[in-house]
């Protein structure tokens, strides 16, 4: 059976669209969950349930798929991965500046009627987002690590072994203080706990390593349907065991379950990582077979179905959507006097953020395309002008 599923040669080198769709789908979850978190609003039961479900994927999806992407990218040399790392860390702090600007923008309009709670929320948010580290920062650091491993030509099994070792070691390293100026602060960003640290690279490194190993295996798959059938049973068993144990222990106390899953989401141990990867593989397999049922996957990356188109667009421009969507929530929070919203208002804010962010991303991409087209159009003309001894400007 293995010979019918796998090939010694790398033959599965095209785009793996099931993971593009997976990222796009979870972008919608992010819009909703962040509508509550960014506005410091209490979650309603539906959102709490969605959040608990998302803790088994969420950021893990993006980091796992990032690992796959380093295997499939046409330009994934160690130097290129290192440059990606620098760019993503820079994005984090540029994003922080935008966050603070969005928080401050409404302040002159509402400062005269701010409540004590509103002022406290305003100060708290500014303090947090000055040093905030989230998905951009951790992916940047992980790119550096993957660049080193690629430089050292680590084999597929090596990524798995290191990933397991990191998952086991992470809980023992988390929050360890280093009492050295500057160095201690950097270490805290990487492995330590702080209010402004949303995710730490330490805990999410294993997802990137497992994703890289999985990508290397995926390139040798000749029968993807058989591959996902082979993964279906063990992955589904892990998922069922995970939720069975969770509900057995916390099923009657949803608040405690939410708190425990929230902590485990940002500080996953080996068992949690394995369960999260199992969830990702189950979702990817479901999407793969759903594509086959609904029609052949889009080799051109441009399906006719508008929903599929939008999900793929989310995936291709995921960094822009992630960076921009929270700005809408911060401006709304400020207009509301930096006080939390009711549940239905957060749902409306999520819809508003989807629309406004879409306009921003589409507008930005349109401008980039227009500038690129103008340069391409002017290029030959400029060359002709040089040959003719004239200057078109």
C-alpha positions in Angstrom: 0.0 0.0 0.0 2.8 2.4 0.9 4.2 2.0 -2.6 0.9 3.1 -4.2 0.7 6.2 -1.9 4.3 7.3 -1.9 7.0 7.7 -4.5 10.8 7.8 -4.0 10.8 10.9 -6.2 9.3 14.3 -5.3 6.3 14.3 -7.5 3.7 16.2 -5.4 5.2 19.6 -5.9 2.2 21.7 -6.9 0.2 24.0 -4.6 -1.5 22.1 -1.7 -4.8 24.0 -1.7 -6.4 22.3 1.2 -4.0 24.2 3.5 -4.7 27.5 1.7 -8.5 26.9 2.3 -7.7 26.0 5.9 -5.9 29.3 6.6 -8.7 31.2 4.8 -11.5 29.5 6.9 -9.7 30.3 10.2 -9.2 33.9 9.2 -13.0 34.2 9.7 -12.7 32.7 13.2 -10.0 35.3 13.9 -12.2 38.2 12.9 -14.9 37.1 15.4 -12.6 36.1 18.3 -10.5 39.3 18.1 -13.7 41.4 18.0 -14.1 40.4 21.7 -10.5 40.3 22.7 -9.4 43.6 21.1 -12.3 45.5 22.6 -11.8 43.9 26.1 -15.4 42.5 25.9 -16.6 39.4 27.7 -17.3 36.5 25.3 -20.8 35.1 24.8 -21.4 31.3 25.0 -21.2 30.9 21.2 -17.9 32.8 20.9 -16.5 31.0 24.0 -17.3 27.6 22.4 -15.7 28.7 19.1 -12.6 29.9 20.9 -12.3 26.6 22.7 -12.6 24.8 19.4 -10.0 27.2 17.8 -7.5 26.5 20.6 -6.9 23.2 18.9 -5.8 24.8 15.7 -5.8 28.6 15.3 -2.2 29.9 15.4 -1.0 26.3 15.1 -2.4 26.1 11.6 -0.5 29.1 10.4 2.8 28.0 11.9 2.4 24.4 10.7 1.5 25.6 7.2 4.4 28.0 7.4 6.7 25.0 7.9 5.1 23.2 4.9 5.6 26.4 2.9 9.4 26.5 3.5 9.5 23.1 1.8 7.3 24.1 -1.2 8.6 27.6 -1.7 10.7 28.2 -4.8 13.0 30.5 -2.9 13.6 28.9 0.5 17.3 29.1 0.8 18.7 29.7 4.3 19.4 33.4 3.3 15.9 33.8 2.0 14.4 32.4 5.1 16.6 34.6 7.2 15.4 37.7 5.3 11.8 36.5 5.9 12.5 36.4 9.6 13.8 39.9 9.6 10.8 41.1 7.6 8.3 39.4 9.9 9.9 40.8 13.1 9.9 44.3 11.5 6.2 43.8 10.6 5.4 43.1 14.3 6.8 46.4 15.5 5.4 48.4 12.6 2.1 46.7 13.3 2.4 47.8 17.0 2.9 51.4 15.8 -0.3 51.1 13.8 -2.1 49.6 16.8 -1.2 52.5 19.0 -2.1 55.1 16.4 -5.5 53.4 16.0 -6.0 53.5 19.8 -4.9 57.2 20.1 -6.9 58.4 17.1 -10.3 58.7 18.9 -8.8 59.9 22.2 -9.2 63.7 21.5 -12.8 63.1 20.7 -13.7 61.3 23.9 -11.2 62.4 26.5 -13.7 64.8 28.1 -16.2 62.1 29.0 -13.9 59.1 29.7 -14.9 57.0 32.7 -12.3 55.7 35.1 -12.7 52.2 33.5 -12.3 53.7 30.1 -9.1 55.6 31.1 -7.7 52.4 32.7 -8.4 50.4 29.5 -6.8 53.1 27.4 -3.6 53.2 29.5 -3.5 49.4 29.7 -3.9 49.0 25.9 -1.2 51.5 25.1 1.2 49.9 27.5 0.6 46.4 26.1 0.8 47.3 22.4 4.0 49.3 22.7 5.9 46.0 23.2 3.4 43.5 21.9 4.5 40.3 20.3 2.2 38.0 18.4 2.1 35.9 15.2 4.4 38.1 13.2 7.2 38.0 15.9 7.0 34.3 16.4 7.1 33.5 12.7 10.0 35.8 12.3 12.0 34.0 15.0 10.9 30.6 13.6 12.1 31.5 10.2 15.6 32.2 11.7 15.6 28.7 13.3 14.4 27.0 10.1 17.1 28.9 8.1 19.8 27.4 10.5 18.4 23.9 10.2 18.3 24.2 6.4 21.8 25.5 6.4 22.9 22.5 8.5 21.0 20.2 6.1 18.9 18.5 8.8 17.0 15.5 7.5 13.2 14.9 7.8 13.6 12.7 10.9 15.7 15.4 12.5 12.9 17.9 12.4 10.6 15.5 14.1 13.1 14.6 16.8 13.9 18.3 17.5 10.2 19.1 17.5 9.5 16.4 20.1 12.4 17.6 22.2 11.3 21.2 22.1 7.7 20.2 23.1 9.0 18.3 26.1 11.5 20.9 27.2 9.3 24.0 26.7 7.3 23.8 29.9 10.6 23.6 31.9 12.0 26.7 30.2 8.9 28.9 30.2 9.3 32.1 32.2 12.8 31.4 33.3 14.3 34.8 34.3 17.7 36.0 33.0 18.9 38.8 35.2 21.1 40.5 32.5 20.1 43.8 31.1 18.8 43.7 27.5 19.5 40.0 27.2 16.9 39.2 29.9 14.3 41.2 28.0 15.1 39.4 24.7 14.9 36.0 26.5 11.5 37.0 27.9 10.3 37.6 24.4 11.4 34.2 23.3 10.6 32.0 26.3 9.2 34.1 29.0 5.8 35.2 30.3 4.8 38.9 30.1 1.5 40.7 29.6 2.7 41.9 26.2 3.8 38.5 25.0 0.8 36.8 23.3 2.7 33.7 21.9 6.2 32.7 22.5 8.4 31.2 19.7 9.5 28.5 22.2 6.2 26.8 22.3 5.3 27.2 18.6 8.7 26.0 17.3 7.5 22.4 17.3 4.6 23.2 15.0 7.0 24.7 12.5 9.3 21.7 12.7 6.5 19.2 12.3 5.1 21.2 9.4 8.5 21.2 7.7 8.8 17.4 8.2 5.3 16.9 7.0 6.0 19.0 3.9 9.0 16.9 3.0 6.8 13.8 3.2 4.0 15.4 1.3 6.3 16.1 -1.7 6.6 12.3 -2.1 2.9 11.5 -2.1 1.6 10.2 -5.4 -1.9 9.4 -4.2 -3.2 12.2 -2.0 -6.6 10.5 -1.5 -4.9 7.4 -0.2 -2.6 9.5 1.9 -5.5 11.3 3.7 -7.4 8.0 4.1 -4.3 6.6 5.7 -4.1 9.5 8.1 -7.8 9.7 8.8 -8.2 7.0 11.4 -5.2 7.8 13.7 -5.8 11.5 13.4 -9.5 11.1 14.2 -8.7 8.8 17.1 -6.4 11.4 18.6 -9.0 14.1 18.2 -11.7 12.0 19.8 -9.5 11.0 22.7 -8.5 14.7 23.3 -12.0 16.0 23.5 -13.2 12.9 25.4 -10.5 13.6 28.1 -11.3 17.3 28.1 -15.1 16.8 28.6 -14.5 14.1 31.1 -12.5 16.4 33.3 -14.1 19.8 32.7 -17.4 19.1 30.9 -19.6 20.4 33.7 -17.5 23.6 34.2 -17.3 25.5 30.9 -15.5 28.5 32.5 -12.7 26.3 33.8 -12.5 24.4 30.5 -12.2 27.7 28.6 -9.4 28.9 31.0 -7.4 25.7 30.8 -7.7 25.5 27.0 -6.7 29.1 26.7 -3.6 28.6 28.7 -2.8 25.3 26.9 -3.2 27.2 23.5 -0.3 29.6 24.2 1.7 27.0 26.2 1.1 23.7 24.5 2.9 20.5 25.8 3.7 17.5 23.6 0.3 16.0 24.0 -1.4 19.3 23.1 0.8 19.7 20.0 0.1 16.2 18.8 -3.6 16.8 19.3 -3.5 20.1 17.4 -1.6 18.5 14.5 -4.2 15.8 14.4 -6.9 18.4 14.2 -5.1 20.1 11.4 -4.7 16.9 9.4 -8.4 16.0 9.9 -9.5 19.4 8.7 -7.1 19.2 5.7 -8.4 15.8 4.7 -12.0 16.9 5.0 -11.3 19.9 2.8 -9.4 17.8 0.3 -12.3 15.4 -0.2 -14.8 18.2 -0.2 -12.9 19.7 -3.1 -13.2 16.4 -4.9 -16.9 16.2 -4.3 -17.6 19.8 -5.3 -15.3 19.7 -8.3 -11.6 19.5 -9.1 -9.3 21.8 -7.2 -8.2 24.9 -8.9 -4.8 24.4 -10.4 -4.7 28.0 -11.5 -5.6 29.1 -8.0 -8.7 30.9 -9.4 -11.9 28.8 -8.7 -15.3 29.9 -10.0 -17.0 29.6 -6.7 -16.9 33.0 -5.0 -16.6 31.6 -1.5 -13.7 29.5 -2.5 -12.1 32.5 -4.3 -12.4 34.6 -1.2 -10.9 32.0 1.1 -7.9 31.6 -1.2 -7.6 35.4 -1.3 -7.5 35.4 2.5 -4.8 32.8 2.4 -2.6 34.6 -0.1 -2.8 37.9 1.7 -3.1 36.5 5.2 -0.5 38.8 6.7 -2.3 42.0 5.5 -5.6 40.8 6.8 -4.1 39.9 10.1 -2.3 43.2 10.5 -5.2 45.4 9.5 -8.3 43.8 10.9 -7.6 44.7 14.5 -7.2 48.4 13.7 -11.0 48.6 13.1 -11.6 47.2 16.6 -9.3 49.6 18.3 -10.8 52.6 16.6 -14.3 51.4 17.6 -13.1 50.8 21.2 -11.8 54.4 21.4 -15.0 55.8 20.0 -16.9 53.9 22.7 -14.8 55.6 25.3 -12.4 52.6 25.6 -15.2 50.6 27.3 -16.2 47.0 26.3 -19.1 46.2 24.1 -22.1 43.9 24.4 -22.0 40.6 22.6 -24.2 41.5 19.6 -22.1 44.7 19.1 -18.9 42.5 18.9 -20.6 40.4 16.2 -21.5 43.5 14.3 -17.9 44.8 14.8 -16.6 41.6 13.3 -18.7 42.1 10.2 -17.6 45.7 10.0 -14.0 44.6 10.3 -14.4 42.0 7.5 -15.8 44.7 5.2 -13.3 47.5 6.1 -10.3 45.2 6.1 -11.4 43.8 2.7 -11.5 47.4 1.2 -8.0 48.2 2.7 -6.4 45.0 1.4 -8.0 45.1 -2.0 -7.2 48.8 -2.3 -3.6 48.2 -1.4 -3.2 45.3 -3.8 -4.8 47.3 -6.6 -2.4 50.2 -6.0 0.6 47.8 -6.1 -0.7 46.2 -9.3 -1.2 49.6 -10.9 2.3 50.8 -9.9 3.8 47.6 -11.2 1.9 47.8 -14.5 3.0 51.4 -14.9 6.6 50.5 -14.4 6.3 47.6 -16.8 4.7 49.9 -19.4 7.3 52.6 -19.0 10.2 50.2 -19.1 10.5 49.6 -22.8 9.7 53.2 -23.5 12.6 54.3 -21.3 14.9 51.9 -23.0 13.9 53.3 -26.4 14.4 56.9 -25.1 18.0 56.0 -24.0 18.7 54.5 -27.4 17.4 57.6 -29.1 19.2 59.9 -26.8 16.1 61.5 -25.4 14.6 61.6 -21.9 10.9 60.8 -21.6 10.8 62.8 -18.3 
